[in-house]
Amino acid sequence: MDTLIWKILPKDILHCSFCDSVTHCKCAGISDSSFKEFQNASGFLWSCDSCQDQVEAVKSCKKLSDIADNIKKIQDCNSTINAQIKDIKARVDERTTDCDVDGKMSILQDNLSKSFAEVLKGMVAKNNDILVNKMKALQVDLKVIF
């Protein structure tokens, strides 16, 4: 019996793309010229009022999915930024440590100056002793000659 109904339906009937519902184009509020454009359009989908609500729900789900994707992208960006902040903080901490190194370098320089002075003092004393010994040897040689 259904096949008979389908066969006798007028040409200006809209068939829901999602269920078996049919609606006369004028009852759906579609003008004859718009209906003819729909007939010539490829890939045109029409939905009845009850399926339209479901289509809108699916669109909302798609929008929610898009929002979730955008949130994920934002979270990824936040993770990247947090990692960069940690890196910058570590570099700042290194520089702070480098400042401590400057203080240690100053102490080391002071110690090296003191050590250098002590080494120089020892060398002068050694050279002084050598000179004193040479002078004594020269005095002995001079006494022998005179």
C-alpha positions in Angstrom: 0.0 0.0 0.0 2.9 2.3 0.7 4.1 2.0 -2.8 0.7 3.2 -4.1 0.9 6.3 -1.8 4.4 7.1 -3.1 3.3 6.7 -6.7 0.4 9.1 -6.4 2.2 11.9 -4.5 2.3 15.2 -6.3 5.6 16.5 -7.6 5.7 19.4 -5.1 6.3 17.2 -2.1 9.4 17.4 0.1 10.8 14.1 1.3 12.7 14.3 4.6 16.3 13.3 4.1 16.4 11.6 7.5 13.0 9.9 8.0 10.1 8.8 5.8 8.1 12.0 6.4 6.7 13.9 3.5 5.4 17.5 3.4 3.8 19.6 0.7 6.1 22.4 -0.2 3.5 25.1 0.5 2.7 23.5 3.9 6.4 23.8 4.7 6.3 27.5 3.6 8.4 27.1 0.5 7.5 29.0 -2.7 7.2 27.2 -6.0 10.3 29.0 -7.3 12.4 28.0 -4.3 11.1 24.5 -4.6 12.2 24.3 -8.2 15.7 25.6 -7.2 15.9 22.9 -4.5 15.0 20.3 -7.1 17.8 21.4 -9.4 20.4 21.7 -6.5 22.7 18.8 -6.0 23.3 17.5 -2.5 20.3 19.4 -1.1 19.0 17.9 2.1 15.6 18.8 3.6 14.4 17.8 7.0 11.0 17.8 8.6 10.4 19.7 11.8 11.0 16.8 14.1 14.2 15.8 12.3 15.3 19.5 12.2 15.4 19.5 16.0 17.7 16.5 15.9 19.9 18.1 13.2 20.2 21.2 15.4 21.2 19.0 18.3 23.9 17.3 16.1 25.1 20.8 15.0 25.3 21.8 18.7 27.3 18.6 19.4 29.6 19.6 16.5 30.0 23.0 17.9 30.7 21.5 21.3 33.3 19.3 19.7 34.9 22.3 18.0 34.9 24.1 21.4 36.5 21.1 23.0 39.2 21.0 20.3 39.8 24.7 20.8 40.1 24.2 24.6 42.6 21.4 23.9 44.6 23.7 21.7 44.6 26.4 24.4 45.7 23.8 27.0 48.5 22.8 24.8 49.6 26.4 24.4 49.4 26.9 28.1 51.6 23.8 28.7 54.1 25.3 26.2 54.0 28.7 27.9 54.4 27.0 31.3 57.5 25.1 30.1 58.9 28.3 28.7 58.3 30.1 32.0 60.1 27.3 33.9 63.0 27.5 31.5 63.2 31.3 31.9 63.0 30.9 35.7 65.8 28.3 35.6 68.0 30.7 33.6 67.3 33.5 36.0 68.2 31.2 38.9 71.5 30.4 37.0 72.2 34.1 36.7 71.6 34.5 40.4 74.0 31.7 41.0 76.4 33.4 38.7 76.3 36.4 40.9 77.4 34.2 43.8 80.2 33.1 41.5 81.3 36.7 41.1 81.6 37.0 44.9 83.6 33.8 45.0 85.8 35.0 42.1 86.5 38.2 44.1 87.6 36.1 47.2 89.7 33.9 44.9 91.4 37.0 43.4 92.2 38.3 46.9 93.7 34.9 47.9 95.7 34.8 44.7 97.0 38.3 45.4 98.0 37.3 48.9 99.6 34.1 47.6 101.4 36.0 44.8 102.8 38.4 47.4 103.9 35.5 49.6 105.5 33.7 46.6 107.2 37.0 45.5 108.4 37.6 49.0 109.9 34.1 49.1 111.6 34.6 45.8 113.1 37.9 46.9 114.3 36.4 50.1 115.9 33.5 48.2 117.5 35.8 45.7 118.7 38.0 48.6 120.3 35.0 50.2 122.0 34.0 47.0 123.3 37.6 46.6 124.5 37.7 50.2 126.3 34.4 49.7 127.9 35.6 46.4 129.0 38.8 48.2 130.6 36.8 51.0 132.3 34.6 48.4 133.6 37.8 46.7 134.8 39.2 50.0 136.7 35.9 50.6 138.2 36.1 47.1 139.1 39.7 47.6 140.9 39.0 50.9 142.9 36.3 49.2 143.9 38.6 46.5 144.9 41.4 48.8 
